[in-house]
Amino acid sequence: MIQRNREWRQSFSLAKQYQTLNLVEEFMDKFVNEDASKQTKKATYADTDLKRAEA
């Protein structure tokens, strides 16, 4: 699993990794979480870690 994670990080830019994580999170909120109608606005990965990583 660690090796796969390293390969994934080397294959995709940091921005693309965060885009993917945001898409998965959005999918989970809309289609998986039982109480999706009560989801609150929260910071995305791109809003937090990507800006910090590029600084």
C-alpha distance matrix in Angstrom:
0.0 3.8 5.4 5.1 6.2 8.7 9.9 10.5 12.4 14.4 15.3 16.7 19.2 18.9 21.6 19.8 16.6 19.0 21.0 18.1 17.3 21.1 21.5 19.0 20.7 24.1 23.2 22.2 25.5 27.6 26.5 24.4 25.8 28.8 31.0 30.2 33.8 33.7 30.8 31.9 31.4 28.6 27.4 24.7 21.8 24.0 26.9 25.4 22.4 23.2 26.8 25.9 23.5 26.3 28.9
3.8 0.0 3.8 5.4 5.0 6.3 8.7 9.8 10.6 12.5 14.3 15.7 17.8 17.3 20.4 19.1 15.9 18.3 20.8 18.4 17.6 21.3 22.3 20.2 21.6 25.1 24.8 23.9 26.8 29.2 28.5 26.5 27.6 30.8 32.6 31.7 35.2 34.8 31.7 32.3 31.5 28.5 26.8 24.2 21.0 23.0 25.8 23.9 20.7 21.5 24.9 23.6 21.0 23.9 26.3
5.4 3.8 0.0 3.8 5.4 5.1 6.3 8.6 9.9 10.7 12.3 14.6 17.0 17.3 20.4 18.9 16.2 19.2 21.3 18.9 18.8 22.6 23.2 21.4 23.4 26.6 26.1 25.7 28.7 30.9 30.0 28.4 29.8 33.1 35.0 33.8 37.3 37.2 34.0 34.7 33.7 30.7 28.8 26.0 22.7 24.1 27.3 25.7 22.3 22.5 26.0 24.9 22.0 24.3 27.0
5.1 5.4 3.8 0.0 3.8 5.4 5.1 6.1 8.6 9.9 10.4 12.4 15.3 15.7 18.4 16.4 13.7 16.8 18.5 15.8 16.0 19.8 20.0 18.2 20.5 23.5 22.8 22.6 25.8 27.7 26.8 25.4 27.0 30.4 32.4 30.9 34.5 34.6 31.5 32.3 31.3 28.6 26.9 23.8 20.7 22.2 25.5 24.3 21.2 21.2 24.8 24.3 21.5 23.7 26.7
6.2 5.0 5.4 3.8 0.0 3.8 5.5 5.1 6.2 8.6 9.9 10.9 13.1 12.8 15.7 14.2 11.1 13.9 16.1 13.8 13.5 17.3 18.1 16.5 18.3 21.5 21.3 21.0 23.9 26.1 25.7 24.2 25.5 29.0 30.6 29.1 32.5 32.4 29.1 29.6 28.4 25.5 23.6 20.7 17.4 18.9 22.1 20.8 17.6 17.8 21.4 20.7 18.0 20.4 23.3
8.7 6.3 5.1 5.4 3.8 0.0 3.8 5.4 5.1 6.2 8.6 10.3 12.2 12.4 15.7 14.7 12.1 15.2 17.5 15.8 15.9 19.5 20.5 19.4 21.2 24.2 24.4 24.3 27.1 29.2 29.0 27.8 29.0 32.5 34.0 32.3 35.7 35.4 32.0 32.2 30.7 27.7 25.4 22.4 18.9 19.9 23.1 21.6 18.1 17.9 21.2 20.4 17.2 19.4 22.2
9.9 8.7 6.3 5.1 5.5 3.8 0.0 3.8 5.5 5.1 6.1 8.8 11.5 12.8 15.7 13.9 12.0 15.6 17.2 15.3 16.2 19.7 20.1 19.2 21.6 24.3 24.0 24.5 27.4 29.1 28.7 27.8 29.5 33.1 34.7 32.8 36.1 36.3 32.9 33.3 31.7 29.0 26.7 23.4 20.1 20.7 24.2 23.3 19.9 19.1 22.6 22.3 19.0 20.6 23.8
10.5 9.8 8.6 6.1 5.1 5.4 3.8 0.0 3.8 5.5 5.1 6.3 9.3 10.3 12.7 10.6 8.5 12.1 13.5 11.5 12.5 16.0 16.3 15.6 18.0 20.5 20.4 21.0 23.9 25.5 25.3 24.6 26.3 29.9 31.3 29.3 32.5 32.8 29.3 29.8 28.2 25.5 23.4 20.0 16.9 17.5 21.1 20.4 17.4 16.5 20.1 20.2 17.2 18.9 22.2
12.4 10.6 9.9 8.6 6.2 5.1 5.5 3.8 0.0 3.8 5.5 5.6 7.2 7.5 10.7 9.7 7.5 10.8 13.0 11.9 12.5 15.8 16.9 16.6 18.4 21.0 21.6 22.1 24.5 26.5 26.8 26.1 27.3 31.0 32.1 30.0 33.0 32.9 29.3 29.3 27.4 24.5 21.9 18.7 15.2 15.6 19.0 18.0 14.7 13.7 17.2 17.0 13.7 15.4 18.7
14.4 12.5 10.7 9.9 8.6 6.2 5.1 5.5 3.8 0.0 3.8 5.8 7.4 9.2 12.2 11.2 10.2 13.6 15.4 14.5 15.8 18.8 19.6 19.7 21.8 24.1 24.6 25.4 27.9 29.6 29.8 29.4 30.8 34.5 35.6 33.4 36.4 36.4 32.8 32.7 30.6 27.8 25.1 21.8 18.4 18.1 21.6 20.8 17.4 15.9 19.0 18.9 15.4 16.4 19.7
15.3 14.3 12.3 10.4 9.9 8.6 6.1 5.1 5.5 3.8 0.0 3.8 6.9 9.6 11.7 9.7 9.5 13.2 14.0 12.9 15.0 17.8 17.9 18.2 20.8 22.7 22.8 24.1 26.7 28.0 28.1 28.0 29.7 33.5 34.6 32.2 35.2 35.6 32.0 32.2 30.1 27.7 25.1 21.6 18.5 18.1 21.8 21.6 18.6 16.7 20.0 20.5 17.2 17.8 21.4
16.7 15.7 14.6 12.4 10.9 10.3 8.8 6.3 5.6 5.8 3.8 0.0 3.8 6.5 8.0 5.9 6.2 9.7 10.4 9.9 12.1 14.6 15.0 15.8 18.1 19.8 20.3 21.9 24.1 25.4 25.8 26.0 27.6 31.3 32.2 29.6 32.3 32.6 29.0 29.0 26.8 24.3 21.7 18.2 15.2 14.5 18.2 18.3 15.6 13.4 16.7 17.7 14.6 15.1 18.8
19.2 17.8 17.0 15.3 13.1 12.2 11.5 9.3 7.2 7.4 6.9 3.8 0.0 3.8 5.4 5.2 6.3 8.8 9.9 10.7 12.5 14.3 15.5 16.8 18.5 20.1 21.3 22.8 24.5 26.0 27.0 27.3 28.4 32.2 32.7 29.9 32.4 32.5 28.8 28.2 25.6 23.1 20.1 16.8 13.8 12.3 15.8 15.9 13.3 10.6 13.5 14.7 11.6 11.5 15.3
18.9 17.3 17.3 15.7 12.8 12.4 12.8 10.3 7.5 9.2 9.6 6.5 3.8 0.0 3.8 5.5 5.1 6.3 8.6 9.9 10.7 12.4 14.3 15.5 16.5 18.4 20.1 21.2 22.6 24.5 25.8 25.8 26.5 30.3 30.5 27.9 30.3 30.0 26.2 25.4 22.8 20.0 16.9 13.8 10.5 9.3 12.7 12.4 9.5 7.1 10.4 11.3 8.4 9.1 12.8
21.6 20.4 20.4 18.4 15.7 15.7 15.7 12.7 10.7 12.2 11.7 8.0 5.4 3.8 0.0 3.8 5.5 5.3 6.2 8.7 10.0 10.6 12.4 14.4 15.3 16.4 18.4 20.0 21.0 22.6 24.2 24.7 25.4 29.1 29.1 26.2 28.3 28.2 24.5 23.6 20.7 18.4 15.3 12.0 9.5 7.3 10.7 11.6 9.8 6.7 9.6 11.7 9.7 9.6 13.2
19.8 19.1 18.9 16.4 14.2 14.7 13.9 10.6 9.7 11.2 9.7 5.9 5.2 5.5 3.8 0.0 3.8 5.4 5.0 6.2 8.7 9.8 10.5 12.4 14.2 15.2 16.5 18.4 19.9 21.1 22.3 22.9 24.1 27.9 28.2 25.3 27.7 28.0 24.4 24.1 21.6 19.4 16.8 13.2 10.9 9.6 13.3 14.3 12.5 10.0 13.2 15.2 13.1 13.3 17.0
16.6 15.9 16.2 13.7 11.1 12.1 12.0 8.5 7.5 10.2 9.5 6.2 6.3 5.1 5.5 3.8 0.0 3.8 5.5 5.2 6.3 8.7 10.0 10.8 12.4 14.3 15.5 16.7 18.5 20.2 21.1 21.1 22.2 26.0 26.5 23.9 26.6 26.7 23.0 22.9 20.7 18.2 15.8 12.2 9.3 9.3 13.0 13.2 10.9 9.5 13.2 14.4 12.3 13.5 17.0
19.0 18.3 19.2 16.8 13.9 15.2 15.6 12.1 10.8 13.6 13.2 9.7 8.8 6.3 5.3 5.4 3.8 0.0 3.8 5.3 5.0 6.1 8.5 9.8 10.4 12.1 14.1 15.2 16.3 18.3 19.8 19.9 20.4 24.2 24.2 21.6 24.0 23.8 20.0 19.5 17.2 14.6 12.0 8.4 5.7 5.7 9.4 9.9 8.4 7.2 10.8 12.3 11.2 12.5 15.7
21.0 20.8 21.3 18.5 16.1 17.5 17.2 13.5 13.0 15.4 14.0 10.4 9.9 8.6 6.2 5.0 5.5 3.8 0.0 3.8 5.5 5.1 6.2 8.7 9.9 10.5 12.3 14.3 15.3 16.5 18.1 18.9 19.8 23.5 23.6 20.5 22.8 23.1 19.5 19.3 16.9 15.1 12.9 9.2 7.9 7.1 10.6 12.3 11.6 9.9 12.9 15.2 14.3 14.9 18.1
18.1 18.4 18.9 15.8 13.8 15.8 15.3 11.5 11.9 14.5 12.9 9.9 10.7 9.9 8.7 6.2 5.2 5.3 3.8 0.0 3.8 5.4 5.1 6.3 8.6 9.9 10.6 12.3 14.3 15.5 16.3 16.7 18.2 21.9 22.5 19.7 22.4 23.0 19.5 20.0 18.2 16.4 14.8 11.1 9.6 10.1 13.5 14.6 13.5 12.5 15.9 17.6 16.4 17.5 20.8
17.3 17.6 18.8 16.0 13.5 15.9 16.2 12.5 12.5 15.8 15.0 12.1 12.5 10.7 10.0 8.7 6.3 5.0 5.5 3.8 0.0 3.8 5.4 5.2 6.1 8.6 9.9 10.5 12.3 14.3 15.3 15.1 15.9 19.7 20.2 17.7 20.6 20.7 17.1 17.4 15.9 13.7 12.3 8.8 7.2 9.0 12.0 12.5 11.6 11.6 15.0 16.3 15.5 17.3 20.2
21.1 21.3 22.6 19.8 17.3 19.5 19.7 16.0 15.8 18.8 17.8 14.6 14.3 12.4 10.6 9.8 8.7 6.1 5.1 5.4 3.8 0.0 3.8 5.5 5.0 6.1 8.5 9.8 10.5 12.3 14.1 14.5 15.0 18.7 18.6 15.7 18.1 18.2 14.6 14.7 12.8 11.0 9.8 6.3 6.4 7.7 10.1 11.6 11.8 11.7 14.4 16.3 16.2 17.6 20.3
21.5 22.3 23.2 20.0 18.1 20.5 20.1 16.3 16.9 19.6 17.9 15.0 15.5 14.3 12.4 10.5 10.0 8.5 6.2 5.1 5.4 3.8 0.0 3.8 5.4 5.1 6.1 8.6 9.9 10.6 11.9 13.0 14.3 17.9 18.3 15.1 17.6 18.5 15.3 16.1 14.6 13.7 13.1 9.8 10.2 11.0 13.5 15.3 15.4 14.9 17.7 19.8 19.4 20.5 23.5
19.0 20.2 21.4 18.2 16.5 19.4 19.2 15.6 16.6 19.7 18.2 15.8 16.8 15.5 14.4 12.4 10.8 9.8 8.7 6.3 5.2 5.5 3.8 0.0 3.8 5.4 5.0 6.1 8.6 10.0 10.4 10.5 12.0 15.7 16.7 14.1 17.2 18.0 14.9 16.2 15.5 14.3 14.2 11.2 11.1 13.0 15.5 16.5 16.3 16.5 19.6 21.1 20.6 22.2 25.1
20.7 21.6 23.4 20.5 18.3 21.2 21.6 18.0 18.4 21.8 20.8 18.1 18.5 16.5 15.3 14.2 12.4 10.4 9.9 8.6 6.1 5.0 5.4 3.8 0.0 3.8 5.4 5.1 6.2 8.7 10.1 9.8 10.1 13.8 14.2 11.6 14.6 14.8 11.5 12.6 12.1 10.8 11.2 8.8 9.6 12.1 13.7 14.6 15.0 15.8 18.5 19.9 20.1 21.9 24.4
24.1 25.1 26.6 23.5 21.5 24.2 24.3 20.5 21.0 24.1 22.7 19.8 20.1 18.4 16.4 15.2 14.3 12.1 10.5 9.9 8.6 6.1 5.1 5.4 3.8 0.0 3.8 5.4 5.1 6.2 8.5 9.7 10.2 13.5 13.4 10.2 12.6 13.5 10.4 11.7 11.0 10.9 11.7 9.6 11.4 13.0 14.3 16.1 17.1 17.4 19.7 21.6 22.0 23.4 25.8
23.2 24.8 26.1 22.8 21.3 24.4 24.0 20.4 21.6 24.6 22.8 20.3 21.3 20.1 18.4 16.5 15.5 14.1 12.3 10.6 9.9 8.5 6.1 5.0 5.4 3.8 0.0 3.8 5.5 5.3 5.8 7.2 9.1 12.4 13.2 10.3 13.1 14.7 12.3 14.4 14.4 14.4 15.4 13.1 14.4 16.1 17.8 19.4 20.0 20.2 22.9 24.7 24.7 26.1 28.8
22.2 23.9 25.7 22.6 21.0 24.3 24.5 21.0 22.1 25.4 24.1 21.9 22.8 21.2 20.0 18.4 16.7 15.2 14.3 12.3 10.5 9.8 8.6 6.1 5.1 5.4 3.8 0.0 3.8 5.5 5.5 4.8 6.0 9.6 10.8 8.6 12.1 13.1 10.8 13.3 14.0 13.7 15.2 13.4 14.6 17.1 18.5 19.5 20.0 20.9 23.6 24.9 25.1 27.0 29.4
25.5 26.8 28.7 25.8 23.9 27.1 27.4 23.9 24.5 27.9 26.7 24.1 24.5 22.6 21.0 19.9 18.5 16.3 15.3 14.3 12.3 10.5 9.9 8.6 6.2 5.1 5.5 3.8 0.0 3.8 5.9 6.1 5.4 8.6 8.4 5.5 8.7 9.6 7.1 9.8 10.9 11.3 13.5 12.5 14.6 16.9 17.6 18.8 20.1 21.2 23.3 24.8 25.5 27.3 29.4
27.6 29.2 30.9 27.7 26.1 29.2 29.1 25.5 26.5 29.6 28.0 25.4 26.0 24.5 22.6 21.1 20.2 18.3 16.5 15.5 14.3 12.3 10.6 10.0 8.7 6.2 5.3 5.5 3.8 0.0 3.8 6.2 6.8 9.0 9.1 5.7 8.1 10.4 8.9 11.8 12.8 14.0 16.1 15.0 17.2 19.0 19.8 21.6 22.9 23.5 25.6 27.5 28.1 29.5 31.8
26.5 28.5 30.0 26.8 25.7 29.0 28.7 25.3 26.8 29.8 28.1 25.8 27.0 25.8 24.2 22.3 21.1 19.8 18.1 16.3 15.3 14.1 11.9 10.4 10.1 8.5 5.8 5.5 5.9 3.8 0.0 3.8 6.3 8.2 9.7 7.5 10.3 12.8 11.8 15.0 16.3 17.2 19.2 17.7 19.4 21.4 22.6 24.1 25.0 25.6 28.1 29.8 30.0 31.6 34.1
24.4 26.5 28.4 25.4 24.2 27.8 27.8 24.6 26.1 29.4 28.0 26.0 27.3 25.8 24.7 22.9 21.1 19.9 18.9 16.7 15.1 14.5 13.0 10.5 9.8 9.7 7.2 4.8 6.1 6.2 3.8 0.0 3.8 6.2 8.7 7.7 11.3 12.9 11.8 15.2 16.8 17.1 19.2 17.9 19.2 21.8 23.0 23.9 24.5 25.6 28.3 29.5 29.7 31.7 34.1
25.8 27.6 29.8 27.0 25.5 29.0 29.5 26.3 27.3 30.8 29.7 27.6 28.4 26.5 25.4 24.1 22.2 20.4 19.8 18.2 15.9 15.0 14.3 12.0 10.1 10.2 9.1 6.0 5.4 6.8 6.3 3.8 0.0 3.8 5.6 5.4 9.1 9.8 9.0 12.4 14.7 15.1 17.6 17.0 18.7 21.5 22.2 22.9 23.9 25.4 27.7 28.7 29.4 31.5 33.6
28.8 30.8 33.1 30.4 29.0 32.5 33.1 29.9 31.0 34.5 33.5 31.3 32.2 30.3 29.1 27.9 26.0 24.2 23.5 21.9 19.7 18.7 17.9 15.7 13.8 13.5 12.4 9.6 8.6 9.0 8.2 6.2 3.8 0.0 3.8 5.8 8.5 9.4 10.1 13.8 16.6 17.5 20.5 20.3 22.2 25.0 25.4 26.1 27.3 28.9 31.1 32.1 32.9 35.1 37.0
31.0 32.6 35.0 32.4 30.6 34.0 34.7 31.3 32.1 35.6 34.6 32.2 32.7 30.5 29.1 28.2 26.5 24.2 23.6 22.5 20.2 18.6 18.3 16.7 14.2 13.4 13.2 10.8 8.4 9.1 9.7 8.7 5.6 3.8 0.0 3.8 5.5 5.8 7.2 10.8 14.0 15.4 18.7 19.2 21.6 24.2 24.0 24.9 26.6 28.3 30.1 31.1 32.4 34.4 36.0
30.2 31.7 33.8 30.9 29.1 32.3 32.8 29.3 30.0 33.4 32.2 29.6 29.9 27.9 26.2 25.3 23.9 21.6 20.5 19.7 17.7 15.7 15.1 14.1 11.6 10.2 10.3 8.6 5.5 5.7 7.5 7.7 5.4 5.8 3.8 0.0 3.8 5.4 5.4 9.1 11.6 13.3 16.5 16.5 19.2 21.4 21.4 22.7 24.4 25.8 27.5 29.0 30.1 31.9 33.7
33.8 35.2 37.3 34.5 32.5 35.7 36.1 32.5 33.0 36.4 35.2 32.3 32.4 30.3 28.3 27.7 26.6 24.0 22.8 22.4 20.6 18.1 17.6 17.2 14.6 12.6 13.1 12.1 8.7 8.1 10.3 11.3 9.1 8.5 5.5 3.8 0.0 3.8 5.7 8.9 11.6 14.2 17.6 18.2 21.2 23.2 22.6 24.2 26.4 27.7 29.0 30.7 32.2 33.7 35.2
33.7 34.8 37.2 34.6 32.4 35.4 36.3 32.8 32.9 36.4 35.6 32.6 32.5 30.0 28.2 28.0 26.7 23.8 23.1 23.0 20.7 18.2 18.5 18.0 14.8 13.5 14.7 13.1 9.6 10.4 12.8 12.9 9.8 9.4 5.8 5.4 3.8 0.0 3.8 6.4 9.8 12.2 15.9 17.2 20.3 22.4 21.4 22.6 25.0 26.7 27.8 29.1 30.9 32.6 33.8
30.8 31.7 34.0 31.5 29.1 32.0 32.9 29.3 29.3 32.8 32.0 29.0 28.8 26.2 24.5 24.4 23.0 20.0 19.5 19.5 17.1 14.6 15.3 14.9 11.5 10.4 12.3 10.8 7.1 8.9 11.8 11.8 9.0 10.1 7.2 5.4 5.7 3.8 0.0 3.8 6.8 8.8 12.3 13.4 16.5 18.6 17.8 19.0 21.3 22.9 24.1 25.4 27.1 28.8 30.2
31.9 32.3 34.7 32.3 29.6 32.2 33.3 29.8 29.3 32.7 32.2 29.0 28.2 25.4 23.6 24.1 22.9 19.5 19.3 20.0 17.4 14.7 16.1 16.2 12.6 11.7 14.4 13.3 9.8 11.8 15.0 15.2 12.4 13.8 10.8 9.1 8.9 6.4 3.8 0.0 3.8 6.2 9.9 11.9 15.2 17.1 15.6 16.8 19.5 21.2 21.9 23.2 25.3 26.9 27.8
31.4 31.5 33.7 31.3 28.4 30.7 31.7 28.2 27.4 30.6 30.1 26.8 25.6 22.8 20.7 21.6 20.7 17.2 16.9 18.2 15.9 12.8 14.6 15.5 12.1 11.0 14.4 14.0 10.9 12.8 16.3 16.8 14.7 16.6 14.0 11.6 11.6 9.8 6.8 3.8 0.0 3.8 7.0 9.1 12.7 14.1 12.2 13.9 16.9 18.2 18.6 20.3 22.5 23.7 24.7
28.6 28.5 30.7 28.6 25.5 27.7 29.0 25.5 24.5 27.8 27.7 24.3 23.1 20.0 18.4 19.4 18.2 14.6 15.1 16.4 13.7 11.0 13.7 14.3 10.8 10.9 14.4 13.7 11.3 14.0 17.2 17.1 15.1 17.5 15.4 13.3 14.2 12.2 8.8 6.2 3.8 0.0 3.8 6.4 9.6 11.5 9.6 10.6 13.5 15.2 15.8 17.0 19.2 20.8 21.7
27.4 26.8 28.8 26.9 23.6 25.4 26.7 23.4 21.9 25.1 25.1 21.7 20.1 16.9 15.3 16.8 15.8 12.0 12.9 14.8 12.3 9.8 13.1 14.2 11.2 11.7 15.4 15.2 13.5 16.1 19.2 19.2 17.6 20.5 18.7 16.5 17.6 15.9 12.3 9.9 7.0 3.8 0.0 3.8 6.7 8.1 6.0 6.9 10.0 11.6 12.0 13.4 15.6 17.0 18.0
24.7 24.2 26.0 23.8 20.7 22.4 23.4 20.0 18.7 21.8 21.6 18.2 16.8 13.8 12.0 13.2 12.2 8.4 9.2 11.1 8.8 6.3 9.8 11.2 8.8 9.6 13.1 13.4 12.5 15.0 17.7 17.9 17.0 20.3 19.2 16.5 18.2 17.2 13.4 11.9 9.1 6.4 3.8 0.0 3.8 5.4 5.1 6.7 8.7 9.6 11.0 12.7 14.1 15.5 17.2
21.8 21.0 22.7 20.7 17.4 18.9 20.1 16.9 15.2 18.4 18.5 15.2 13.8 10.5 9.5 10.9 9.3 5.7 7.9 9.6 7.2 6.4 10.2 11.1 9.6 11.4 14.4 14.6 14.6 17.2 19.4 19.2 18.7 22.2 21.6 19.2 21.2 20.3 16.5 15.2 12.7 9.6 6.7 3.8 0.0 3.8 5.4 5.4 5.7 6.7 9.1 10.4 11.0 12.9 14.9
24.0 23.0 24.1 22.2 18.9 19.9 20.7 17.5 15.6 18.1 18.1 14.5 12.3 9.3 7.3 9.6 9.3 5.7 7.1 10.1 9.0 7.7 11.0 13.0 12.1 13.0 16.1 17.1 16.9 19.0 21.4 21.8 21.5 25.0 24.2 21.4 23.2 22.4 18.6 17.1 14.1 11.5 8.1 5.4 3.8 0.0 3.8 5.5 6.0 4.9 6.8 9.3 9.9 10.7 12.9
26.9 25.8 27.3 25.5 22.1 23.1 24.2 21.1 19.0 21.6 21.8 18.2 15.8 12.7 10.7 13.3 13.0 9.4 10.6 13.5 12.0 10.1 13.5 15.5 13.7 14.3 17.8 18.5 17.6 19.8 22.6 23.0 22.2 25.4 24.0 21.4 22.6 21.4 17.8 15.6 12.2 9.6 6.0 5.1 5.4 3.8 0.0 3.8 6.6 6.6 6.5 8.9 10.9 11.5 12.8
25.4 23.9 25.7 24.3 20.8 21.6 23.3 20.4 18.0 20.8 21.6 18.3 15.9 12.4 11.6 14.3 13.2 9.9 12.3 14.6 12.5 11.6 15.3 16.5 14.6 16.1 19.4 19.5 18.8 21.6 24.1 23.9 22.9 26.1 24.9 22.7 24.2 22.6 19.0 16.8 13.9 10.6 6.9 6.7 5.4 5.5 3.8 0.0 3.8 5.8 5.8 6.5 8.8 10.5 11.3
22.4 20.7 22.3 21.2 17.6 18.1 19.9 17.4 14.7 17.4 18.6 15.6 13.3 9.5 9.8 12.5 10.9 8.4 11.6 13.5 11.6 11.8 15.4 16.3 15.0 17.1 20.0 20.0 20.1 22.9 25.0 24.5 23.9 27.3 26.6 24.4 26.4 25.0 21.3 19.5 16.9 13.5 10.0 8.7 5.7 6.0 6.6 3.8 0.0 3.8 5.5 5.0 6.0 8.6 10.0
23.2 21.5 22.5 21.2 17.8 17.9 19.1 16.5 13.7 15.9 16.7 13.4 10.6 7.1 6.7 10.0 9.5 7.2 9.9 12.5 11.6 11.7 14.9 16.5 15.8 17.4 20.2 20.9 21.2 23.5 25.6 25.6 25.4 28.9 28.3 25.8 27.7 26.7 22.9 21.2 18.2 15.2 11.6 9.6 6.7 4.9 6.6 5.8 3.8 0.0 3.8 5.4 5.0 6.2 8.7
26.8 24.9 26.0 24.8 21.4 21.2 22.6 20.1 17.2 19.0 20.0 16.7 13.5 10.4 9.6 13.2 13.2 10.8 12.9 15.9 15.0 14.4 17.7 19.6 18.5 19.7 22.9 23.6 23.3 25.6 28.1 28.3 27.7 31.1 30.1 27.5 29.0 27.8 24.1 21.9 18.6 15.8 12.0 11.0 9.1 6.8 6.5 5.8 5.5 3.8 0.0 3.8 5.5 5.3 6.3
25.9 23.6 24.9 24.3 20.7 20.4 22.3 20.2 17.0 18.9 20.5 17.7 14.7 11.3 11.7 15.2 14.4 12.3 15.2 17.6 16.3 16.3 19.8 21.1 19.9 21.6 24.7 24.9 24.8 27.5 29.8 29.5 28.7 32.1 31.1 29.0 30.7 29.1 25.4 23.2 20.3 17.0 13.4 12.7 10.4 9.3 8.9 6.5 5.0 5.4 3.8 0.0 3.8 5.5 5.3
23.5 21.0 22.0 21.5 18.0 17.2 19.0 17.2 13.7 15.4 17.2 14.6 11.6 8.4 9.7 13.1 12.3 11.2 14.3 16.4 15.5 16.2 19.4 20.6 20.1 22.0 24.7 25.1 25.5 28.1 30.0 29.7 29.4 32.9 32.4 30.1 32.2 30.9 27.1 25.3 22.5 19.2 15.6 14.1 11.0 9.9 10.9 8.8 6.0 5.0 5.5 3.8 0.0 3.8 5.5
26.3 23.9 24.3 23.7 20.4 19.4 20.6 18.9 15.4 16.4 17.8 15.1 11.5 9.1 9.6 13.3 13.5 12.5 14.9 17.5 17.3 17.6 20.5 22.2 21.9 23.4 26.1 27.0 27.3 29.5 31.6 31.7 31.5 35.1 34.4 31.9 33.7 32.6 28.8 26.9 23.7 20.8 17.0 15.5 12.9 10.7 11.5 10.5 8.6 6.2 5.3 5.5 3.8 0.0 3.8
28.9 26.3 27.0 26.7 23.3 22.2 23.8 22.2 18.7 19.7 21.4 18.8 15.3 12.8 13.2 17.0 17.0 15.7 18.1 20.8 20.2 20.3 23.5 25.1 24.4 25.8 28.8 29.4 29.4 31.8 34.1 34.1 33.6 37.0 36.0 33.7 35.2 33.8 30.2 27.8 24.7 21.7 18.0 17.2 14.9 12.9 12.8 11.3 10.0 8.7 6.3 5.3 5.5 3.8 0.0
